[in-house]
């Protein structure tokens, strides 16, 4: 028995358009993969294979402290990487590497950019809030200056929110009211 796969003829130019679209998608995938940093020289906590890294990312999301502890035991004093779903997190260990990170300038290591890469803050907070943090000096000055005055009101809000959300009982037990 001989099987033959035949593509039905499409309207003029449709096959060419599909072919070009496939080439563009393949080029974008290759370009995106080539932009990733080459972390092959850094040892891995867990597996670094394609399927193994997904399993390692599931382990990291369910028991991150254990994964980091194991990586520290196995690679003490050197950087190592752990899989976190779609990207790798590089963790440094040892006094010299930690000191190097501490001394790094904002141009070399940016907490804002790392947080944005991890949590997509540009989309959740907005571009202006992320890159123009006007609220931080306000929190540092006006809020902390008035914290003593605001503390009783903040406590009342927290107590009220807990009482409305949790059915608190005198013996330390509580029931969560689920809302649909």
CNS distance restraints for C-alpha pairs under 8 A (distance, minus, plus):
assign (resid  10 and name CA) (resid  14 and name CA) 6.09 0.50 0.50
assign (resid  10 and name CA) (resid  15 and name CA) 6.47 0.50 0.50
assign (resid  11 and name CA) (resid  15 and name CA) 7.70 0.50 0.50
assign (resid  13 and name CA) (resid  17 and name CA) 6.09 0.50 0.50
assign (resid  14 and name CA) (resid  18 and name CA) 6.16 0.50 0.50
assign (resid  15 and name CA) (resid  19 and name CA) 6.04 0.50 0.50
assign (resid  16 and name CA) (resid  20 and name CA) 6.11 0.50 0.50
assign (resid  17 and name CA) (resid  21 and name CA) 6.06 0.50 0.50
assign (resid  18 and name CA) (resid  22 and name CA) 6.13 0.50 0.50
assign (resid  19 and name CA) (resid  23 and name CA) 6.30 0.50 0.50
assign (resid  20 and name CA) (resid  24 and name CA) 6.18 0.50 0.50
assign (resid  21 and name CA) (resid  25 and name CA) 6.19 0.50 0.50
assign (resid  22 and name CA) (resid  26 and name CA) 6.11 0.50 0.50
assign (resid  23 and name CA) (resid  27 and name CA) 6.07 0.50 0.50
assign (resid  24 and name CA) (resid  28 and name CA) 6.17 0.50 0.50
assign (resid  25 and name CA) (resid  29 and name CA) 6.21 0.50 0.50
assign (resid  26 and name CA) (resid  30 and name CA) 6.21 0.50 0.50
assign (resid  27 and name CA) (resid  31 and name CA) 6.03 0.50 0.50
assign (resid  28 and name CA) (resid  32 and name CA) 6.01 0.50 0.50
assign (resid  29 and name CA) (resid  33 and name CA) 6.12 0.50 0.50
assign (resid  30 and name CA) (resid  34 and name CA) 6.09 0.50 0.50
assign (resid  31 and name CA) (resid  35 and name CA) 6.41 0.50 0.50
assign (resid  32 and name CA) (resid  36 and name CA) 7.05 0.50 0.50
assign (resid  42 and name CA) (resid  79 and name CA) 6.69 0.50 0.50
assign (resid  42 and name CA) (resid  80 and name CA) 5.67 0.50 0.50
assign (resid  42 and name CA) (resid  81 and name CA) 6.61 0.50 0.50
assign (resid  43 and name CA) (resid  75 and name CA) 7.56 0.50 0.50
assign (resid  43 and name CA) (resid  79 and name CA) 7.36 0.50 0.50
assign (resid  43 and name CA) (resid  80 and name CA) 5.00 0.50 0.50
assign (resid  43 and name CA) (resid  81 and name CA) 6.34 0.50 0.50
assign (resid  44 and name CA) (resid  48 and name CA) 6.28 0.50 0.50
assign (resid  44 and name CA) (resid  71 and name CA) 7.57 0.50 0.50
assign (resid  44 and name CA) (resid  80 and name CA) 5.52 0.50 0.50
assign (resid  44 and name CA) (resid  81 and name CA) 4.88 0.50 0.50
assign (resid  44 and name CA) (resid  82 and name CA) 6.09 0.50 0.50
assign (resid  45 and name CA) (resid  67 and name CA) 6.99 0.50 0.50
assign (resid  45 and name CA) (resid  68 and name CA) 7.51 0.50 0.50
assign (resid  45 and name CA) (resid  70 and name CA) 7.13 0.50 0.50
assign (resid  45 and name CA) (resid  71 and name CA) 4.79 0.50 0.50
assign (resid  45 and name CA) (resid  74 and name CA) 7.94 0.50 0.50
assign (resid  45 and name CA) (resid  80 and name CA) 6.57 0.50 0.50
assign (resid  45 and name CA) (resid  81 and name CA) 6.02 0.50 0.50
assign (resid  45 and name CA) (resid  82 and name CA) 5.40 0.50 0.50
assign (resid  46 and name CA) (resid  52 and name CA) 7.67 0.50 0.50
assign (resid  46 and name CA) (resid  53 and name CA) 7.32 0.50 0.50
assign (resid  46 and name CA) (resid  56 and name CA) 5.71 0.50 0.50
assign (resid  46 and name CA) (resid  67 and name CA) 7.77 0.50 0.50
assign (resid  46 and name CA) (resid  71 and name CA) 7.86 0.50 0.50
assign (resid  46 and name CA) (resid  82 and name CA) 7.04 0.50 0.50
assign (resid  47 and name CA) (resid  52 and name CA) 4.93 0.50 0.50
assign (resid  47 and name CA) (resid  53 and name CA) 5.35 0.50 0.50
assign (resid  47 and name CA) (resid  56 and name CA) 6.36 0.50 0.50
assign (resid  48 and name CA) (resid  52 and name CA) 6.12 0.50 0.50
assign (resid  48 and name CA) (resid  53 and name CA) 5.18 0.50 0.50
assign (resid  49 and name CA) (resid  53 and name CA) 5.66 0.50 0.50
assign (resid  50 and name CA) (resid  54 and name CA) 6.81 0.50 0.50
assign (resid  51 and name CA) (resid  55 and name CA) 6.58 0.50 0.50
assign (resid  52 and name CA) (resid  56 and name CA) 6.07 0.50 0.50
assign (resid  53 and name CA) (resid  57 and name CA) 6.04 0.50 0.50
assign (resid  53 and name CA) (resid  83 and name CA) 5.80 0.50 0.50
assign (resid  53 and name CA) (resid  85 and name CA) 7.83 0.50 0.50
assign (resid  54 and name CA) (resid  58 and name CA) 6.36 0.50 0.50
assign (resid  54 and name CA) (resid  83 and name CA) 7.28 0.50 0.50
assign (resid  54 and name CA) (resid  85 and name CA) 6.29 0.50 0.50
assign (resid  55 and name CA) (resid  59 and name CA) 6.33 0.50 0.50
assign (resid  56 and name CA) (resid  60 and name CA) 6.05 0.50 0.50
assign (resid  56 and name CA) (resid  82 and name CA) 7.52 0.50 0.50
assign (resid  56 and name CA) (resid  83 and name CA) 5.95 0.50 0.50
assign (resid  56 and name CA) (resid  84 and name CA) 7.79 0.50 0.50
assign (resid  57 and name CA) (resid  61 and name CA) 6.12 0.50 0.50
assign (resid  57 and name CA) (resid  82 and name CA) 7.53 0.50 0.50
assign (resid  57 and name CA) (resid  83 and name CA) 4.83 0.50 0.50
assign (resid  57 and name CA) (resid  84 and name CA) 4.71 0.50 0.50
assign (resid  57 and name CA) (resid  85 and name CA) 5.09 0.50 0.50
assign (resid  58 and name CA) (resid  62 and name CA) 6.31 0.50 0.50
assign (resid  58 and name CA) (resid  84 and name CA) 7.88 0.50 0.50
assign (resid  58 and name CA) (resid  85 and name CA) 7.50 0.50 0.50
assign (resid  59 and name CA) (resid  63 and name CA) 5.80 0.50 0.50
assign (resid  59 and name CA) (resid  64 and name CA) 7.05 0.50 0.50
assign (resid  59 and name CA) (resid  67 and name CA) 7.32 0.50 0.50
assign (resid  60 and name CA) (resid  64 and name CA) 4.31 0.50 0.50
assign (resid  60 and name CA) (resid  65 and name CA) 7.89 0.50 0.50
assign (resid  60 and name CA) (resid  67 and name CA) 6.02 0.50 0.50
assign (resid  60 and name CA) (resid  82 and name CA) 7.69 0.50 0.50
assign (resid  60 and name CA) (resid  83 and name CA) 7.22 0.50 0.50
assign (resid  60 and name CA) (resid  84 and name CA) 6.69 0.50 0.50
assign (resid  61 and name CA) (resid  84 and name CA) 7.34 0.50 0.50
assign (resid  63 and name CA) (resid  67 and name CA) 6.54 0.50 0.50
assign (resid  64 and name CA) (resid  68 and name CA) 6.17 0.50 0.50
assign (resid  65 and name CA) (resid  69 and name CA) 5.99 0.50 0.50
assign (resid  66 and name CA) (resid  70 and name CA) 6.06 0.50 0.50
assign (resid  67 and name CA) (resid  71 and name CA) 6.16 0.50 0.50
assign (resid  67 and name CA) (resid  82 and name CA) 7.90 0.50 0.50
assign (resid  68 and name CA) (resid  72 and name CA) 6.04 0.50 0.50
assign (resid  68 and name CA) (resid  82 and name CA) 7.73 0.50 0.50
assign (resid  69 and name CA) (resid  73 and name CA) 6.22 0.50 0.50
assign (resid  70 and name CA) (resid  74 and name CA) 6.20 0.50 0.50
assign (resid  71 and name CA) (resid  75 and name CA) 5.83 0.50 0.50
assign (resid  71 and name CA) (resid  76 and name CA) 7.70 0.50 0.50
assign (resid  71 and name CA) (resid  80 and name CA) 6.86 0.50 0.50
assign (resid  72 and name CA) (resid  76 and name CA) 4.98 0.50 0.50
assign (resid  72 and name CA) (resid  77 and name CA) 7.94 0.50 0.50
assign (resid  72 and name CA) (resid  80 and name CA) 7.97 0.50 0.50
assign (resid  72 and name CA) (resid  93 and name CA) 6.98 0.50 0.50
assign (resid  75 and name CA) (resid  79 and name CA) 7.16 0.50 0.50
assign (resid  75 and name CA) (resid  80 and name CA) 6.63 0.50 0.50
assign (resid  76 and name CA) (resid  93 and name CA) 6.19 0.50 0.50
assign (resid  76 and name CA) (resid  94 and name CA) 6.70 0.50 0.50
assign (resid  77 and name CA) (resid  92 and name CA) 7.61 0.50 0.50
assign (resid  77 and name CA) (resid  93 and name CA) 4.95 0.50 0.50
assign (resid  77 and name CA) (resid  94 and name CA) 4.14 0.50 0.50
assign (resid  77 and name CA) (resid  95 and name CA) 7.59 0.50 0.50
assign (resid  77 and name CA) (resid  97 and name CA) 7.71 0.50 0.50
assign (resid  78 and name CA) (resid  92 and name CA) 6.28 0.50 0.50
assign (resid  78 and name CA) (resid  93 and name CA) 5.68 0.50 0.50
assign (resid  78 and name CA) (resid  94 and name CA) 6.71 0.50 0.50
assign (resid  78 and name CA) (resid  97 and name CA) 7.65 0.50 0.50
assign (resid  79 and name CA) (resid  90 and name CA) 6.59 0.50 0.50
assign (resid  79 and name CA) (resid  91 and name CA) 5.51 0.50 0.50
assign (resid  79 and name CA) (resid  92 and name CA) 4.20 0.50 0.50
assign (resid  79 and name CA) (resid  93 and name CA) 5.93 0.50 0.50
assign (resid  79 and name CA) (resid  97 and name CA) 7.91 0.50 0.50
assign (resid  80 and name CA) (resid  90 and name CA) 5.65 0.50 0.50
assign (resid  80 and name CA) (resid  91 and name CA) 5.44 0.50 0.50
assign (resid  80 and name CA) (resid  92 and name CA) 6.53 0.50 0.50
assign (resid  81 and name CA) (resid  88 and name CA) 6.12 0.50 0.50
assign (resid  81 and name CA) (resid  89 and name CA) 5.39 0.50 0.50
assign (resid  81 and name CA) (resid  90 and name CA) 4.26 0.50 0.50
assign (resid  81 and name CA) (resid  91 and name CA) 5.93 0.50 0.50
assign (resid  82 and name CA) (resid  88 and name CA) 5.64 0.50 0.50
assign (resid  82 and name CA) (resid  89 and name CA) 5.35 0.50 0.50
assign (resid  82 and name CA) (resid  90 and name CA) 6.56 0.50 0.50
assign (resid  82 and name CA) (resid  91 and name CA) 7.71 0.50 0.50
assign (resid  83 and name CA) (resid  87 and name CA) 6.24 0.50 0.50
assign (resid  83 and name CA) (resid  88 and name CA) 4.69 0.50 0.50
assign (resid  83 and name CA) (resid  89 and name CA) 6.36 0.50 0.50
assign (resid  84 and name CA) (resid  88 and name CA) 5.75 0.50 0.50
assign (resid  84 and name CA) (resid  89 and name CA) 6.67 0.50 0.50
assign (resid  92 and name CA) (resid  97 and name CA) 6.09 0.50 0.50
assign (resid  92 and name CA) (resid  98 and name CA) 6.52 0.50 0.50
assign (resid  93 and name CA) (resid  97 and name CA) 6.23 0.50 0.50
assign (resid  93 and name CA) (resid  98 and name CA) 6.42 0.50 0.50
assign (resid  94 and name CA) (resid  98 and name CA) 6.22 0.50 0.50
assign (resid  95 and name CA) (resid  99 and name CA) 6.03 0.50 0.50
assign (resid  96 and name CA) (resid 100 and name CA) 6.21 0.50 0.50
assign (resid  97 and name CA) (resid 101 and name CA) 6.29 0.50 0.50
assign (resid  98 and name CA) (resid 102 and name CA) 6.18 0.50 0.50
assign (resid  99 and name CA) (resid 103 and name CA) 6.15 0.50 0.50
assign (resid 100 and name CA) (resid 104 and name CA) 6.16 0.50 0.50
assign (resid 101 and name CA) (resid 109 and name CA) 7.77 0.50 0.50
assign (resid 104 and name CA) (resid 108 and name CA) 6.03 0.50 0.50
assign (resid 104 and name CA) (resid 109 and name CA) 6.27 0.50 0.50
assign (resid 105 and name CA) (resid 109 and name CA) 6.26 0.50 0.50
assign (resid 106 and name CA) (resid 110 and name CA) 5.12 0.50 0.50
assign (resid 106 and name CA) (resid 111 and name CA) 7.96 0.50 0.50
assign (resid 110 and name CA) (resid 114 and name CA) 6.19 0.50 0.50
assign (resid 111 and name CA) (resid 115 and name CA) 6.01 0.50 0.50
assign (resid 112 and name CA) (resid 116 and name CA) 6.06 0.50 0.50
assign (resid 112 and name CA) (resid 130 and name CA) 7.62 0.50 0.50
assign (resid 113 and name CA) (resid 117 and name CA) 6.04 0.50 0.50
assign (resid 114 and name CA) (resid 118 and name CA) 6.19 0.50 0.50
assign (resid 115 and name CA) (resid 119 and name CA) 5.83 0.50 0.50
assign (resid 115 and name CA) (resid 120 and name CA) 7.37 0.50 0.50
assign (resid 115 and name CA) (resid 121 and name CA) 6.99 0.50 0.50
assign (resid 116 and name CA) (resid 120 and name CA) 4.65 0.50 0.50
assign (resid 116 and name CA) (resid 121 and name CA) 4.74 0.50 0.50
assign (resid 116 and name CA) (resid 122 and name CA) 6.35 0.50 0.50
assign (resid 117 and name CA) (resid 121 and name CA) 7.79 0.50 0.50
assign (resid 120 and name CA) (resid 124 and name CA) 6.61 0.50 0.50
assign (resid 121 and name CA) (resid 125 and name CA) 5.36 0.50 0.50
assign (resid 121 and name CA) (resid 126 and name CA) 6.89 0.50 0.50
assign (resid 121 and name CA) (resid 130 and name CA) 6.89 0.50 0.50
assign (resid 122 and name CA) (resid 126 and name CA) 4.75 0.50 0.50
assign (resid 122 and name CA) (resid 127 and name CA) 4.88 0.50 0.50
assign (resid 122 and name CA) (resid 130 and name CA) 6.16 0.50 0.50
assign (resid 123 and name CA) (resid 127 and name CA) 7.14 0.50 0.50
assign (resid 125 and name CA) (resid 129 and name CA) 6.06 0.50 0.50
assign (resid 125 and name CA) (resid 130 and name CA) 6.52 0.50 0.50
assign (resid 126 and name CA) (resid 130 and name CA) 6.32 0.50 0.50
assign (resid 127 and name CA) (resid 131 and name CA) 6.10 0.50 0.50
assign (resid 128 and name CA) (resid 132 and name CA) 5.31 0.50 0.50
assign (resid 128 and name CA) (resid 133 and name CA) 7.68 0.50 0.50
assign (resid 129 and name CA) (resid 133 and name CA) 5.43 0.50 0.50
assign (resid 129 and name CA) (resid 134 and name CA) 7.41 0.50 0.50
assign (resid 134 and name CA) (resid 138 and name CA) 7.22 0.50 0.50
assign (resid 135 and name CA) (resid 139 and name CA) 6.21 0.50 0.50
assign (resid 136 and name CA) (resid 140 and name CA) 6.13 0.50 0.50
assign (resid 137 and name CA) (resid 141 and name CA) 5.97 0.50 0.50
assign (resid 138 and name CA) (resid 142 and name CA) 5.43 0.50 0.50
assign (resid 138 and name CA) (resid 143 and name CA) 6.62 0.50 0.50
assign (resid 139 and name CA) (resid 143 and name CA) 4.84 0.50 0.50
assign (resid 139 and name CA) (resid 144 and name CA) 6.43 0.50 0.50
assign (resid 140 and name CA) (resid 144 and name CA) 5.75 0.50 0.50
assign (resid 140 and name CA) (resid 145 and name CA) 7.95 0.50 0.50
assign (resid 141 and name CA) (resid 145 and name CA) 5.85 0.50 0.50
assign (resid 142 and name CA) (resid 146 and name CA) 6.16 0.50 0.50
assign (resid 143 and name CA) (resid 147 and name CA) 5.80 0.50 0.50
assign (resid 146 and name CA) (resid 150 and name CA) 6.11 0.50 0.50
assign (resid 147 and name CA) (resid 151 and name CA) 5.65 0.50 0.50
assign (resid 148 and name CA) (resid 152 and name CA) 7.93 0.50 0.50
assign (resid 150 and name CA) (resid 154 and name CA) 6.15 0.50 0.50
assign (resid 151 and name CA) (resid 155 and name CA) 6.08 0.50 0.50
assign (resid 152 and name CA) (resid 156 and name CA) 6.18 0.50 0.50
assign (resid 153 and name CA) (resid 157 and name CA) 6.23 0.50 0.50
assign (resid 154 and name CA) (resid 158 and name CA) 6.28 0.50 0.50
assign (resid 155 and name CA) (resid 159 and name CA) 6.14 0.50 0.50
assign (resid 156 and name CA) (resid 160 and name CA) 6.01 0.50 0.50
assign (resid 157 and name CA) (resid 161 and name CA) 6.03 0.50 0.50
assign (resid 158 and name CA) (resid 162 and name CA) 6.17 0.50 0.50
assign (resid 159 and name CA) (resid 163 and name CA) 6.10 0.50 0.50
assign (resid 160 and name CA) (resid 164 and name CA) 6.08 0.50 0.50
assign (resid 161 and name CA) (resid 165 and name CA) 6.06 0.50 0.50
assign (resid 162 and name CA) (resid 166 and name CA) 5.48 0.50 0.50
assign (resid 163 and name CA) (resid 167 and name CA) 6.41 0.50 0.50
assign (resid 163 and name CA) (resid 168 and name CA) 6.66 0.50 0.50
assign (resid 165 and name CA) (resid 176 and name CA) 6.56 0.50 0.50
assign (resid 165 and name CA) (resid 177 and name CA) 6.23 0.50 0.50
assign (resid 166 and name CA) (resid 174 and name CA) 6.21 0.50 0.50
assign (resid 166 and name CA) (resid 175 and name CA) 5.73 0.50 0.50
assign (resid 166 and name CA) (resid 176 and name CA) 4.95 0.50 0.50
assign (resid 166 and name CA) (resid 177 and name CA) 6.29 0.50 0.50
assign (resid 167 and name CA) (resid 174 and name CA) 5.41 0.50 0.50
assign (resid 167 and name CA) (resid 175 and name CA) 5.00 0.50 0.50
assign (resid 167 and name CA) (resid 176 and name CA) 6.36 0.50 0.50
assign (resid 167 and name CA) (resid 177 and name CA) 7.10 0.50 0.50
assign (resid 168 and name CA) (resid 172 and name CA) 7.27 0.50 0.50
assign (resid 168 and name CA) (resid 173 and name CA) 6.53 0.50 0.50
assign (resid 168 and name CA) (resid 174 and name CA) 4.65 0.50 0.50
assign (resid 168 and name CA) (resid 175 and name CA) 6.77 0.50 0.50
assign (resid 169 and name CA) (resid 173 and name CA) 5.62 0.50 0.50
assign (resid 169 and name CA) (resid 174 and name CA) 5.81 0.50 0.50
